[in-house]
Amino acid sequence: MMVPVRCFTCGNVVSEHWEEFENRTREGEEDPQQVLDELGVERYCCRRMLVSHVDLVDVVSPYQ
């Protein structure tokens, strides 16, 4: 649903990078790997939290 605040594996804060990561990759101008490098997200576990997230809030909210 929402972006997890912290990485499930290591506990680092990942939610602070979500908006910029989503905006830069949605436009298609940059590779996700390059964006994560520029944001300073180095650990693989934290990278997977951002890359694999699917935002379903708009899909699920009408059913609540």
All heavy atoms as a GROMACS GRO file, in nm:
protein
  524
    1MET      N    1   0.083  -0.118   0.000
    1MET     CA    2   0.000   0.000   0.000
    1MET      C    3   0.088   0.125   0.000
    1MET      O    4   0.113   0.181  -0.103
    1MET     CB    5  -0.089   0.003   0.123
    1MET     CG    6  -0.182  -0.112   0.132
    1MET     SD    7  -0.300  -0.099   0.002
    1MET     CE    8  -0.419  -0.208   0.063
    2MET      N    9   0.132   0.164   0.117
    2MET     CA   10   0.219   0.281   0.127
    2MET      C   11   0.363   0.234   0.132
    2MET      O   12   0.392   0.120   0.166
    2MET     CB   13   0.185   0.359   0.254
    2MET     CG   14   0.046   0.414   0.251
    2MET     SD   15  -0.007   0.514   0.394
    2MET     CE   16   0.116   0.498   0.513
    3VAL      N   17   0.452   0.323   0.102
    3VAL     CA   18   0.594   0.291   0.105
    3VAL      C   19   0.634   0.262   0.250
    3VAL      O   20   0.600   0.341   0.339
    3VAL     CB   21   0.678   0.409   0.052
    3VAL    CG1   22   0.824   0.380   0.063
    3VAL    CG2   23   0.639   0.440  -0.089
    4PRO      N   24   0.702   0.152   0.274
    4PRO     CA   25   0.748   0.126   0.412
    4PRO      C   26   0.843   0.236   0.458
    4PRO      O   27   0.924   0.286   0.379
    4PRO     CB   28   0.822  -0.007   0.399
    4PRO     CG   29   0.769  -0.069   0.276
    4PRO     CD   30   0.733   0.044   0.184
    5VAL      N   31   0.832   0.272   0.582
    5VAL     CA   32   0.916   0.378   0.636
    5VAL      C   33   1.060   0.330   0.647
    5VAL      O   34   1.153   0.402   0.613
    5VAL     CB   35   0.865   0.424   0.774
    5VAL    CG1   36   0.959   0.525   0.837
    5VAL    CG2   37   0.725   0.481   0.761
    6ARG      N   38   1.077   0.207   0.692
    6ARG     CA   39   1.211   0.152   0.710
    6ARG      C   40   1.227   0.023   0.630
    6ARG      O   41   1.131  -0.046   0.602
    6ARG     CB   42   1.238   0.123   0.857
    6ARG     CG   43   1.242   0.247   0.942
    6ARG     CD   44   1.286   0.215   1.083
    6ARG     NE   45   1.303   0.336   1.160
    6ARG     CZ   46   1.417   0.402   1.171
    6ARG    NH1   47   1.524   0.357   1.110
    6ARG    NH2   48   1.425   0.511   1.243
    7CYS      N   49   1.351  -0.008   0.599
    7CYS     CA   50   1.384  -0.133   0.531
    7CYS      C   51   1.353  -0.249   0.624
    7CYS      O   52   1.386  -0.245   0.744
    7CYS     CB   53   1.531  -0.133   0.492
    7CYS     SG   54   1.588  -0.287   0.418
    8PHE      N   55   1.290  -0.353   0.573
    8PHE     CA   56   1.254  -0.467   0.656
    8PHE      C   57   1.376  -0.543   0.706
    8PHE      O   58   1.372  -0.606   0.810
    8PHE     CB   59   1.166  -0.564   0.577
    8PHE     CG   60   1.032  -0.508   0.540
    8PHE    CD1   61   0.970  -0.549   0.424
    8PHE    CD2   62   0.967  -0.416   0.619
    8PHE    CE1   63   0.847  -0.499   0.387
    8PHE    CE2   64   0.844  -0.365   0.585
    8PHE     CZ   65   0.783  -0.407   0.468
    9THR      N   66   1.486  -0.539   0.633
    9THR     CA   67   1.604  -0.617   0.668
    9THR      C   68   1.698  -0.543   0.762
    9THR      O   69   1.734  -0.595   0.867
    9THR     CB   70   1.681  -0.657   0.540
    9THR    OG1   71   1.591  -0.723   0.452
    9THR    CG2   72   1.797  -0.747   0.571
   10CYS      N   73   1.739  -0.422   0.724
   10CYS     CA   74   1.842  -0.353   0.802
   10CYS      C   75   1.789  -0.239   0.888
   10CYS      O   76   1.859  -0.192   0.978
   10CYS     CB   77   1.951  -0.300   0.709
   10CYS     SG   78   1.897  -0.167   0.600
   11GLY      N   79   1.669  -0.191   0.862
   11GLY     CA   80   1.611  -0.086   0.945
   11GLY      C   81   1.643   0.056   0.902
   11GLY      O   82   1.603   0.151   0.970
   12ASN      N   83   1.714   0.075   0.792
   12ASN     CA   84   1.742   0.211   0.744
   12ASN      C   85   1.614   0.276   0.693
   12ASN      O   86   1.525   0.210   0.642
   12ASN     CB   87   1.844   0.208   0.630
   12ASN     CG   88   1.984   0.186   0.678
   12ASN    OD1   89   2.014   0.202   0.796
   12ASN    ND2   90   2.070   0.145   0.588
   13VAL      N   91   1.606   0.407   0.705
   13VAL     CA   92   1.491   0.482   0.658
   13VAL      C   93   1.496   0.488   0.505
   13VAL      O   94   1.594   0.536   0.448
   13VAL     CB   95   1.488   0.624   0.717
   13VAL    CG1   96   1.370   0.702   0.663
   13VAL    CG2   97   1.482   0.617   0.869
   14VAL      N   98   1.390   0.440   0.437
   14VAL     CA   99   1.387   0.442   0.291
   14VAL      C  100   1.274   0.531   0.238
   14VAL      O  101   1.276   0.568   0.121
   14VAL     CB  102   1.374   0.300   0.232
   14VAL    CG1  103   1.497   0.218   0.261
   14VAL    CG2  104   1.250   0.231   0.281
   15SER      N  105   1.179   0.564   0.320
   15SER     CA  106   1.063   0.641   0.272
   15SER      C  107   1.099   0.783   0.230
   15SER      O  108   1.031   0.842   0.147
   15SER     CB  109   0.955   0.646   0.378
   15SER     OG  110   1.001   0.711   0.495
   16GLU      N  111   1.207   0.836   0.283
   16GLU     CA  112   1.246   0.973   0.248
   16GLU      C  113   1.293   0.984   0.103
   16GLU      O  114   1.294   1.092   0.047
   16GLU     CB  115   1.355   1.022   0.342
   16GLU     CG  116   1.485   0.947   0.331
   16GLU     CD  117   1.586   0.989   0.434
   16GLU    OE1  118   1.553   1.068   0.525
   16GLU    OE2  119   1.701   0.944   0.424
   17HIS      N  120   1.328   0.874   0.042
   17HIS     CA  121   1.377   0.874  -0.096
   17HIS      C  122   1.268   0.841  -0.197
   17HIS      O  123   1.291   0.852  -0.317
   17HIS     CB  124   1.490   0.773  -0.113
   17HIS     CG  125   1.605   0.794  -0.021
   17HIS    ND1  126   1.685   0.906  -0.024
   17HIS    CD2  127   1.653   0.718   0.081
   17HIS    CE1  128   1.777   0.896   0.068
   17HIS    NE2  129   1.760   0.784   0.135
   18TRP      N  130   1.151   0.798  -0.152
   18TRP     CA  131   1.050   0.745  -0.243
   18TRP      C  132   1.000   0.846  -0.346
   18TRP      O  133   0.993   0.816  -0.464
   18TRP     CB  134   0.933   0.688  -0.166
   18TRP     CG  135   0.820   0.650  -0.254
   18TRP    CD1  136   0.698   0.711  -0.264
   18TRP    CD2  137   0.819   0.546  -0.352
   18TRP    NE1  138   0.623   0.650  -0.360
   18TRP    CE2  139   0.695   0.548  -0.416
   18TRP    CE3  140   0.912   0.451  -0.393
   18TRP    CZ2  141   0.660   0.460  -0.517
   18TRP    CZ3  142   0.878   0.363  -0.493
   18TRP    CH2  143   0.753   0.368  -0.554
   19GLU      N  144   0.962   0.966  -0.304
   19GLU     CA  145   0.902   1.063  -0.396
   19GLU      C  146   0.998   1.101  -0.508
   19GLU      O  147   0.960   1.104  -0.626
   19GLU     CB  148   0.857   1.188  -0.321
   19GLU     CG  149   0.733   1.165  -0.238
   19GLU     CD  150   0.683   1.293  -0.175
   19GLU    OE1  151   0.703   1.401  -0.234
   19GLU    OE2  152   0.624   1.283  -0.066
   20GLU      N  153   1.122   1.129  -0.473
   20GLU     CA  154   1.218   1.167  -0.576
   20GLU      C  155   1.249   1.049  -0.667
   20GLU      O  156   1.259   1.064  -0.788
   20GLU     CB  157   1.348   1.219  -0.513
   20GLU     CG  158   1.443   1.271  -0.616
   20GLU     CD  159   1.563   1.341  -0.556
   20GLU    OE1  160   1.567   1.362  -0.434
   20GLU    OE2  161   1.654   1.375  -0.634
   21PHE      N  162   1.262   0.930  -0.610
   21PHE     CA  163   1.287   0.810  -0.691
   21PHE      C  164   1.173   0.786  -0.788
   21PHE      O  165   1.194   0.762  -0.906
   21PHE     CB  166   1.306   0.688  -0.599
   21PHE     CG  167   1.319   0.560  -0.675
   21PHE    CD1  168   1.436   0.528  -0.739
   21PHE    CD2  169   1.213   0.471  -0.682
   21PHE    CE1  170   1.450   0.409  -0.810
   21PHE    CE2  171   1.225   0.353  -0.752
   21PHE     CZ  172   1.343   0.322  -0.815
   22GLU      N  173   1.050   0.796  -0.739
   22GLU     CA  174   0.933   0.772  -0.824
   22GLU      C  175   0.923   0.875  -0.936
   22GLU      O  176   0.899   0.840  -1.052
   22GLU     CB  177   0.806   0.773  -0.740
   22GLU     CG  178   0.681   0.746  -0.821
   22GLU     CD  179   0.556   0.752  -0.738
   22GLU    OE1  180   0.553   0.827  -0.638
   22GLU    OE2  181   0.461   0.683  -0.774
   23ASN      N  182   0.942   1.001  -0.903
   23ASN     CA  183   0.932   1.108  -1.003
   23ASN      C  184   1.039   1.093  -1.112
   23ASN      O  185   1.009   1.108  -1.231
   23ASN     CB  186   0.944   1.245  -0.938
   23ASN     CG  187   0.823   1.277  -0.854
   23ASN    OD1  188   0.715   1.222  -0.873
   23ASN    ND2  189   0.840   1.365  -0.756
   24ARG      N  190   1.160   1.064  -1.071
   24ARG     CA  191   1.269   1.055  -1.168
   24ARG      C  192   1.259   0.931  -1.255
   24ARG      O  193   1.295   0.935  -1.372
   24ARG     CB  194   1.402   1.061  -1.096
   24ARG     CG  195   1.428   1.201  -1.041
   24ARG     CD  196   1.549   1.207  -0.953
   24ARG     NE  197   1.672   1.181  -1.025
   24ARG     CZ  198   1.791   1.186  -0.968
   24ARG    NH1  199   1.803   1.216  -0.840
   24ARG    NH2  200   1.898   1.159  -1.040
   25THR      N  201   1.211   0.822  -1.202
   25THR     CA  202   1.199   0.700  -1.283
   25THR      C  203   1.070   0.698  -1.363
   25THR      O  204   1.067   0.639  -1.471
   25THR     CB  205   1.207   0.574  -1.197
   25THR    OG1  206   1.108   0.579  -1.094
   25THR    CG2  207   1.344   0.558  -1.137
   26ARG      N  208   0.966   0.761  -1.315
   26ARG     CA  209   0.839   0.764  -1.388
   26ARG      C  210   0.854   0.842  -1.519
   26ARG      O  211   0.796   0.806  -1.621
   26ARG     CB  212   0.729   0.828  -1.304
   26ARG     CG  213   0.596   0.832  -1.378
   26ARG     CD  214   0.489   0.895  -1.295
   26ARG     NE  215   0.454   0.801  -1.189
   26ARG     CZ  216   0.372   0.829  -1.091
   26ARG    NH1  217   0.319   0.948  -1.082
   26ARG    NH2  218   0.343   0.740  -1.000
   27GLU      N  219   0.930   0.947  -1.516
   27GLU     CA  220   0.952   1.026  -1.637
   27GLU      C  221   1.033   0.949  -1.740
   27GLU      O  222   1.032   0.985  -1.857
   27GLU     CB  223   1.023   1.156  -1.601
   27GLU     CG  224   0.940   1.248  -1.514
   27GLU     CD  225   1.019   1.367  -1.464
   27GLU    OE1  226   1.138   1.380  -1.498
   27GLU    OE2  227   0.962   1.447  -1.389
   28GLY      N  228   1.103   0.846  -1.698
   28GLY     CA  229   1.178   0.762  -1.790
   28GLY      C  230   1.310   0.820  -1.836
   28GLY      O  231   1.375   0.766  -1.924
   29GLU      N  232   1.352   0.927  -1.774
   29GLU     CA  233   1.475   0.990  -1.820
   29GLU      C  234   1.599   0.927  -1.758
   29GLU      O  235   1.708   0.944  -1.810
   29GLU     CB  236   1.474   1.140  -1.791
   29GLU     CG  237   1.469   1.174  -1.644
   29GLU     CD  238   1.458   1.323  -1.619
   29GLU    OE1  239   1.369   1.384  -1.680
   29GLU    OE2  240   1.538   1.375  -1.542
   30GLU      N  241   1.582   0.854  -1.648
   30GLU     CA  242   1.699   0.798  -1.582
   30GLU      C  243   1.677   0.652  -1.547
   30GLU      O  244   1.565   0.608  -1.524
   30GLU     CB  245   1.732   0.877  -1.456
   30GLU     CG  246   1.775   1.019  -1.484
   30GLU     CD  247   1.826   1.087  -1.360
   30GLU    OE1  248   1.905   1.025  -1.286
   30GLU    OE2  249   1.788   1.202  -1.336
   31ASP      N  250   1.785   0.580  -1.541
   31ASP     CA  251   1.785   0.440  -1.502
   31ASP      C  252   1.766   0.432  -1.350
   31ASP      O  253   1.828   0.510  -1.277
   31ASP     CB  254   1.919   0.379  -1.543
   31ASP     CG  255   1.926   0.232  -1.511
   31ASP    OD1  256   1.824   0.162  -1.528
   31ASP    OD2  257   2.036   0.187  -1.472
   32PRO      N  258   1.684   0.340  -1.299
   32PRO     CA  259   1.664   0.328  -1.154
   32PRO      C  260   1.795   0.307  -1.078
   32PRO      O  261   1.811   0.360  -0.967
   32PRO     CB  262   1.573   0.208  -1.140
   32PRO     CG  263   1.498   0.201  -1.267
   32PRO     CD  264   1.593   0.250  -1.372
   33GLN      N  265   1.887   0.234  -1.136
   33GLN     CA  266   2.016   0.212  -1.069
   33GLN      C  267   2.091   0.343  -1.049
   33GLN      O  268   2.145   0.370  -0.942
   33GLN     CB  269   2.101   0.117  -1.151
   33GLN     CG  270   2.236   0.089  -1.090
   33GLN     CD  271   2.320  -0.005  -1.174
   33GLN    OE1  272   2.275  -0.052  -1.277
   33GLN    NE2  273   2.440  -0.033  -1.130
   34GLN      N  274   2.090   0.427  -1.149
   34GLN     CA  275   2.159   0.556  -1.141
   34GLN      C  276   2.090   0.648  -1.040
   34GLN      O  277   2.157   0.718  -0.964
   34GLN     CB  278   2.161   0.623  -1.278
   34GLN     CG  279   2.232   0.754  -1.282
   34GLN     CD  280   2.229   0.817  -1.420
   34GLN    OE1  281   2.172   0.762  -1.513
   34GLN    NE2  282   2.289   0.933  -1.433
   35VAL      N  283   1.959   0.647  -1.037
   35VAL     CA  284   1.884   0.730  -0.943
   35VAL      C  285   1.917   0.688  -0.800
   35VAL      O  286   1.942   0.772  -0.713
   35VAL     CB  287   1.732   0.722  -0.969
   35VAL    CG1  288   1.655   0.797  -0.862
   35VAL    CG2  289   1.700   0.776  -1.107
   36LEU      N  290   1.915   0.558  -0.773
   36LEU     CA  291   1.945   0.509  -0.638
   36LEU      C  292   2.088   0.543  -0.598
   36LEU      O  293   2.114   0.576  -0.482
   36LEU     CB  294   1.920   0.359  -0.629
   36LEU     CG  295   1.773   0.319  -0.635
   36LEU    CD1  296   1.761   0.168  -0.648
   36LEU    CD2  297   1.696   0.368  -0.516
   37ASP      N  298   2.181   0.535  -0.691
   37ASP     CA  299   2.319   0.573  -0.661
   37ASP      C  300   2.328   0.720  -0.623
   37ASP      O  301   2.396   0.757  -0.528
   37ASP     CB  302   2.410   0.546  -0.782
   37ASP     CG  303   2.435   0.398  -0.805
   37ASP    OD1  304   2.414   0.318  -0.710
   37ASP    OD2  305   2.474   0.362  -0.918
   38GLU      N  306   2.258   0.806  -0.697
   38GLU     CA  307   2.261   0.949  -0.669
   38GLU      C  308   2.190   0.984  -0.538
   38GLU      O  309   2.227   1.080  -0.471
   38GLU     CB  310   2.198   1.026  -0.785
   38GLU     CG  311   2.283   1.022  -0.910
   38GLU     CD  312   2.215   1.087  -1.030
   38GLU    OE1  313   2.106   1.146  -1.012
   38GLU    OE2  314   2.272   1.078  -1.141
   39LEU      N  315   2.089   0.906  -0.500
   39LEU     CA  316   2.019   0.930  -0.374
   39LEU      C  317   2.097   0.878  -0.254
   39LEU      O  318   2.064   0.909  -0.140
   39LEU     CB  319   1.881   0.865  -0.377
   39LEU     CG  320   1.779   0.928  -0.472
   39LEU    CD1  321   1.652   0.845  -0.474
   39LEU    CD2  322   1.749   1.070  -0.430
   40GLY      N  323   2.197   0.795  -0.280
   40GLY     CA  324   2.279   0.742  -0.171
   40GLY      C  325   2.226   0.614  -0.111
   40GLY      O  326   2.266   0.577   0.000
   41VAL      N  327   2.137   0.546  -0.180
   41VAL     CA  328   2.085   0.418  -0.133
   41VAL      C  329   2.179   0.310  -0.184
   41VAL      O  330   2.178   0.277  -0.302
   41VAL     CB  331   1.941   0.394  -0.184
   41VAL    CG1  332   1.887   0.262  -0.133
   41VAL    CG2  333   1.850   0.508  -0.144
   42GLU      N  334   2.264   0.257  -0.095
   42GLU     CA  335   2.370   0.166  -0.138
   42GLU      C  336   2.340   0.019  -0.110
   42GLU      O  337   2.384  -0.067  -0.184
   42GLU     CB  338   2.501   0.206  -0.070
   42GLU     CG  339   2.547   0.344  -0.110
   42GLU     CD  340   2.674   0.385  -0.040
   42GLU    OE1  341   2.726   0.305   0.041
   42GLU    OE2  342   2.719   0.497  -0.064
   43ARG      N  343   2.269  -0.010  -0.004
   43ARG     CA  344   2.244  -0.149   0.032
   43ARG      C  345   2.140  -0.212  -0.060
   43ARG      O  346   2.041  -0.149  -0.095
   43ARG     CB  347   2.197  -0.159   0.176
   43ARG     CG  348   2.301  -0.121   0.275
   43ARG     CD  349   2.250  -0.141   0.414
   43ARG     NE  350   2.356  -0.115   0.509
   43ARG     CZ  351   2.352  -0.152   0.633
   43ARG    NH1  352   2.247  -0.215   0.681
   43ARG    NH2  353   2.453  -0.126   0.713
   44TYR      N  354   2.164  -0.338  -0.093
   44TYR     CA  355   2.072  -0.409  -0.182
   44TYR      C  356   1.934  -0.426  -0.119
   44TYR      O  357   1.833  -0.420  -0.188
   44TYR     CB  358   2.129  -0.545  -0.220
   44TYR     CG  359   2.246  -0.535  -0.313
   44TYR    CD1  360   2.375  -0.561  -0.268
   44TYR    CD2  361   2.228  -0.497  -0.444
   44TYR    CE1  362   2.482  -0.550  -0.354
   44TYR    CE2  363   2.334  -0.486  -0.530
   44TYR     CZ  364   2.462  -0.513  -0.485
   44TYR     OH  365   2.568  -0.502  -0.570
   45CYS      N  366   1.930  -0.446   0.011
   45CYS     CA  367   1.801  -0.466   0.076
   45CYS      C  368   1.717  -0.338   0.071
   45CYS      O  369   1.596  -0.344   0.050
   45CYS     CB  370   1.820  -0.514   0.220
   45CYS     SG  371   1.919  -0.405   0.325
   46CYS      N  372   1.781  -0.223   0.084
   46CYS     CA  373   1.710  -0.095   0.076
   46CYS      C  374   1.667  -0.065  -0.067
   46CYS      O  375   1.559  -0.011  -0.090
   46CYS     CB  376   1.796   0.017   0.130
   46CYS     SG  377   1.842   0.000   0.304
   47ARG      N  378   1.751  -0.101  -0.162
   47ARG     CA  379   1.718  -0.080  -0.303
   47ARG      C  380   1.595  -0.160  -0.342
   47ARG      O  381   1.510  -0.111  -0.413
   47ARG     CB  382   1.835  -0.121  -0.391
   47ARG     CG  383   1.949  -0.023  -0.388
   47ARG     CD  384   2.064  -0.076  -0.472
   47ARG     NE  385   2.169   0.022  -0.480
   47ARG     CZ  386   2.201   0.089  -0.591
   47ARG    NH1  387   2.138   0.067  -0.702
   47ARG    NH2  388   2.297   0.178  -0.589
   48ARG      N  389   1.585  -0.284  -0.293
   48ARG     CA  390   1.469  -0.366  -0.330
   48ARG      C  391   1.341  -0.310  -0.273
   48ARG      O  392   1.235  -0.326  -0.330
   48ARG     CB  393   1.488  -0.509  -0.286
   48ARG     CG  394   1.469  -0.525  -0.138
   48ARG     CD  395   1.441  -0.664  -0.095
   48ARG     NE  396   1.477  -0.670   0.046
   48ARG     CZ  397   1.389  -0.675   0.143
   48ARG    NH1  398   1.262  -0.680   0.117
   48ARG    NH2  399   1.428  -0.677   0.267
   49MET      N  400   1.350  -0.242  -0.158
   49MET     CA  401   1.230  -0.182  -0.098
   49MET      C  402   1.173  -0.074  -0.192
   49MET      O  403   1.051  -0.062  -0.204
   49MET     CB  404   1.263  -0.118   0.037
   49MET     CG  405   1.310  -0.216   0.142
   49MET     SD  406   1.189  -0.336   0.189
   49MET     CE  407   1.071  -0.237   0.272
   50LEU      N  408   1.258   0.000  -0.257
   50LEU     CA  409   1.212   0.107  -0.346
   50LEU      C  410   1.177   0.055  -0.484
   50LEU      O  411   1.076   0.096  -0.542
   50LEU     CB  412   1.320   0.215  -0.356
   50LEU     CG  413   1.348   0.292  -0.227
   50LEU    CD1  414   1.466   0.384  -0.246
   50LEU    CD2  415   1.226   0.370  -0.184
   51VAL      N  416   1.257  -0.035  -0.537
   51VAL     CA  417   1.236  -0.083  -0.673
   51VAL      C  418   1.112  -0.173  -0.682
   51VAL      O  419   1.036  -0.167  -0.778
   51VAL     CB  420   1.361  -0.158  -0.724
   51VAL    CG1  421   1.334  -0.227  -0.855
   51VAL    CG2  422   1.476  -0.062  -0.737
   52SER      N  423   1.088  -0.254  -0.580
   52SER     CA  424   0.980  -0.351  -0.587
   52SER      C  425   0.846  -0.300  -0.533
   52SER      O  426   0.746  -0.370  -0.540
   52SER     CB  427   1.018  -0.478  -0.512
   52SER     OG  428   1.033  -0.450  -0.373
   53HIS      N  429   0.842  -0.177  -0.483
   53HIS     CA  430   0.718  -0.125  -0.426
   53HIS      C  431   0.616  -0.091  -0.536
   53HIS      O  432   0.650  -0.033  -0.638
   53HIS     CB  433   0.745   0.000  -0.344
   53HIS     CG  434   0.621   0.063  -0.290
   53HIS    ND1  435   0.548   0.005  -0.189
   53HIS    CD2  436   0.555   0.175  -0.324
   53HIS    CE1  437   0.442   0.082  -0.164
   53HIS    NE2  438   0.446   0.186  -0.244
   54VAL      N  439   0.491  -0.129  -0.513
   54VAL     CA  440   0.381  -0.096  -0.603
   54VAL      C  441   0.280  -0.016  -0.522
   54VAL      O  442   0.230  -0.063  -0.419
   54VAL     CB  443   0.314  -0.223  -0.659
   54VAL    CG1  444   0.196  -0.188  -0.746
   54VAL    CG2  445   0.414  -0.307  -0.734
   55ASP      N  446   0.249   0.104  -0.567
   55ASP     CA  447   0.159   0.193  -0.494
   55ASP      C  448   0.015   0.158  -0.526
   55ASP      O  449  -0.033   0.185  -0.635
   55ASP     CB  450   0.189   0.338  -0.531
   55ASP     CG  451   0.137   0.434  -0.429
   55ASP    OD1  452   0.100   0.391  -0.318
   55ASP    OD2  453   0.134   0.555  -0.459
   56LEU      N  454  -0.056   0.096  -0.431
   56LEU     CA  455  -0.193   0.051  -0.452
   56LEU      C  456  -0.297   0.132  -0.376
   56LEU      O  457  -0.413   0.091  -0.369
   56LEU     CB  458  -0.204  -0.096  -0.408
   56LEU     CG  459  -0.122  -0.196  -0.488
   56LEU    CD1  460  -0.134  -0.333  -0.425
   56LEU    CD2  461  -0.166  -0.200  -0.632
   57VAL      N  462  -0.260   0.244  -0.320
   57VAL     CA  463  -0.353   0.323  -0.240
   57VAL      C  464  -0.475   0.365  -0.321
   57VAL      O  465  -0.588   0.355  -0.275
   57VAL     CB  466  -0.283   0.445  -0.180
   57VAL    CG1  467  -0.380   0.536  -0.112
   57VAL    CG2  468  -0.175   0.401  -0.082
   58ASP      N  469  -0.454   0.411  -0.444
   58ASP     CA  470  -0.565   0.456  -0.527
   58ASP      C  471  -0.656   0.339  -0.569
   58ASP      O  472  -0.775   0.358  -0.590
   58ASP     CB  473  -0.513   0.528  -0.651
   58ASP     CG  474  -0.439   0.655  -0.616
   58ASP    OD1  475  -0.473   0.715  -0.512
   58ASP    OD2  476  -0.349   0.693  -0.692
   59VAL      N  477  -0.601   0.222  -0.580
   59VAL     CA  478  -0.678   0.106  -0.621
   59VAL      C  479  -0.764   0.053  -0.508
   59VAL      O  480  -0.880   0.015  -0.527
   59VAL     CB  481  -0.582  -0.006  -0.672
   59VAL    CG1  482  -0.660  -0.131  -0.705
   59VAL    CG2  483  -0.503   0.042  -0.792
   60VAL      N  484  -0.712   0.050  -0.387
   60VAL     CA  485  -0.779  -0.010  -0.272
   60VAL      C  486  -0.870   0.087  -0.199
   60VAL      O  487  -0.970   0.046  -0.139
   60VAL     CB  488  -0.674  -0.070  -0.176
   60VAL    CG1  489  -0.739  -0.129  -0.053
   60VAL    CG2  490  -0.592  -0.175  -0.248
   61SER      N  491  -0.843   0.216  -0.203
   61SER     CA  492  -0.917   0.313  -0.123
   61SER      C  493  -1.068   0.317  -0.148
   61SER      O  494  -1.143   0.340  -0.055
   61SER     CB  495  -0.857   0.453  -0.139
   61SER     OG  496  -0.864   0.495  -0.271
   62PRO      N  497  -1.119   0.294  -0.269
   62PRO     CA  498  -1.265   0.296  -0.286
   62PRO      C  499  -1.336   0.183  -0.210
   62PRO      O  500  -1.456   0.192  -0.186
   62PRO     CB  501  -1.285   0.278  -0.437
   62PRO     CG  502  -1.158   0.315  -0.499
   62PRO     CD  503  -1.052   0.286  -0.398
   63TYR      N  504  -1.268   0.079  -0.173
   63TYR     CA  505  -1.330  -0.037  -0.110
   63TYR      C  506  -1.330  -0.031   0.042
   63TYR      O  507  -1.376  -0.123   0.106
   63TYR     CB  508  -1.260  -0.165  -0.156
   63TYR     CG  509  -1.267  -0.183  -0.304
   63TYR    CD1  510  -1.153  -0.167  -0.382
   63TYR    CD2  511  -1.387  -0.211  -0.366
   63TYR    CE1  512  -1.160  -0.181  -0.520
   63TYR    CE2  513  -1.395  -0.224  -0.503
   63TYR     CZ  514  -1.281  -0.210  -0.579
   63TYR     OH  515  -1.289  -0.224  -0.714
   64GLN      N  516  -1.281   0.074   0.101
   64GLN     CA  517  -1.277   0.082   0.248
   64GLN      C  518  -1.403   0.138   0.303
   64GLN      O  519  -1.467   0.223   0.264
   64GLN     CB  520  -1.158   0.165   0.293
   64GLN     CG  521  -1.029   0.095   0.265
   64GLN     CD  522  -0.912   0.170   0.322
   64GLN    OE1  523  -0.925   0.271   0.388
   64GLN    NE2  524  -0.794   0.121   0.296
   0.00000   0.00000   0.00000
